[in-house]
Amino acid sequence: MKIISGGQTGADQAALDAAIHLGLPHGGWLPRGRKTEAGPLPQSYVLQELDSPKYRDRTEKNILESDGTLIVSFGPLSGGSALTEALTIRHDRPCLHLDLTLLDRSRALAALRKWLSEYQIKTLNVAGARASGEPRIYRAVFELLTAMQWEKEEEQ
């Protein structure tokens, strides 16, 4: 399993930190200048810069370079998360949206496990709100992904 994201604050960085914590490969694409809402993404995250400064271009590249995209939210999708879902549909790529206002942790984990297995996801693109838009998202995504650790252990 490899986890990729666009490196933005919030869900994206939580996914990268979860991968690092679990000892999984991580990566993804991000805009020129390693742009995030908090300034350049630290070099400790192994992401590649696009020539484009546009978040949309980074979002599309990560969708296309993954086997599927997980979008985590608290409530309906908006902004970049809604764009991510639209781009997965446009490119006919697997996408799972977990709305954590509707699912408790155990149901979210069960849905994620089933989806990962059904689509045989090996490179997972993770998306969701920025930290400034949803302060709870970092912790929720980190905890969700680190709870998936058993899958890594089974494969070894």
C-alpha positions in Angstrom: 0.0 0.0 0.0 1.1 3.5 -0.9 -0.7 6.6 0.3 -0.6 9.8 -1.8 -2.1 13.2 -1.5 -1.7 16.8 -2.6 0.1 17.9 0.6 -2.4 20.5 1.7 -3.0 21.1 5.4 -5.7 19.0 7.0 -6.7 15.7 5.4 -3.8 15.6 2.9 -1.1 16.0 5.5 -2.9 13.7 7.9 -2.7 11.0 5.2 1.0 11.5 4.6 1.7 11.5 8.4 -0.3 8.3 8.8 1.7 6.7 6.0 5.0 7.8 7.6 3.8 6.6 11.1 2.8 3.2 9.6 6.1 2.8 7.6 4.2 2.9 4.3 5.5 4.6 1.2 3.9 8.0 0.6 4.0 10.6 -2.2 1.8 12.5 -4.6 1.9 15.7 -6.6 1.6 19.2 -5.4 1.6 22.7 -7.0 4.8 24.5 -8.0 6.5 26.0 -4.9 5.2 23.1 -2.8 2.2 25.4 -2.1 -0.1 24.8 0.8 -2.3 27.3 2.7 0.4 27.4 5.5 3.3 28.0 3.1 5.6 25.5 1.4 5.2 21.9 2.3 8.3 20.7 4.2 10.8 18.7 2.2 10.5 15.8 4.6 7.3 14.9 2.7 8.3 13.0 -0.5 6.0 14.7 -3.0 6.7 15.9 -6.5 6.1 19.4 -7.7 4.1 20.1 -10.9 5.1 22.9 -13.2 1.6 24.4 -12.6 0.8 26.4 -9.5 -2.9 25.3 -9.7 -4.4 23.1 -7.0 -6.8 21.6 -9.6 -3.9 20.3 -11.7 -2.4 18.6 -8.6 -5.8 17.1 -7.7 -6.3 15.6 -11.2 -2.7 14.2 -11.3 -3.1 12.4 -8.0 -6.5 10.9 -9.1 -4.9 9.6 -12.2 -1.8 8.2 -10.5 -3.8 6.3 -7.9 -6.0 3.2 -7.9 -8.7 5.1 -6.0 -9.4 8.2 -4.1 -10.7 8.4 -0.5 -12.4 11.7 0.4 -13.1 12.2 4.1 -15.4 15.0 5.3 -17.7 16.2 8.1 -20.8 16.9 6.1 -21.4 17.4 2.4 -18.5 18.0 0.0 -17.6 21.5 -1.0 -14.7 23.4 -2.6 -11.7 21.3 -3.5 -13.2 18.1 -2.1 -16.3 18.5 -4.4 -13.9 19.1 -7.3 -12.0 16.0 -6.4 -15.2 13.9 -6.5 -16.2 15.4 -9.8 -12.8 14.6 -11.3 -12.9 11.0 -10.1 -16.3 10.7 -11.9 -15.0 12.4 -15.0 -12.1 10.0 -15.2 -14.1 7.0 -14.1 -11.9 6.3 -11.2 -12.9 4.6 -7.9 -13.9 7.0 -5.2 -15.1 6.6 -1.7 -16.6 9.5 0.3 -16.8 9.0 4.0 -18.9 11.6 5.7 -18.0 11.3 9.4 -21.2 13.1 10.5 -23.1 10.0 9.2 -20.6 7.2 10.1 -19.0 6.3 13.4 -15.4 5.2 13.3 -16.2 1.4 13.2 -18.6 1.8 10.2 -16.2 4.1 8.4 -13.4 1.6 8.9 -15.6 -1.2 7.6 -16.6 0.8 4.6 -13.0 1.6 3.8 -11.8 -1.9 4.2 -14.5 -3.2 1.9 -13.8 -0.6 -0.7 -10.0 -1.1 -0.6 -10.6 -4.9 -1.1 -13.3 -4.5 -3.8 -11.2 -2.2 -6.0 -7.8 -3.8 -5.1 -6.4 -0.4 -4.1 -2.6 -0.4 -3.9 -2.0 3.3 -4.3 -4.6 5.3 -2.3 -5.1 9.0 -3.0 -6.5 10.7 0.1 -8.4 14.0 0.0 -10.6 16.2 2.2 -10.9 19.5 3.9 -8.1 21.9 4.6 -7.3 22.5 8.3 -8.6 26.0 8.1 -12.0 24.8 6.8 -12.4 21.9 9.2 -10.2 21.7 12.4 -11.3 18.1 13.1 -10.2 16.7 9.8 -6.5 16.1 10.5 -7.1 13.9 13.6 -10.0 12.1 12.0 -8.1 11.1 8.8 -4.9 10.2 10.8 -6.8 8.0 13.2 -8.8 6.3 10.4 -5.8 5.5 8.4 -3.6 4.3 11.3 -6.5 2.0 12.3 -5.9 0.3 9.0 -2.4 -0.9 10.2 -3.5 -4.5 10.4 -3.6 -4.7 6.6 0.1 -3.8 6.3 1.0 -6.4 9.0 -1.0 -9.1 7.2 0.9 -8.5 3.9 4.3 -8.9 5.4 
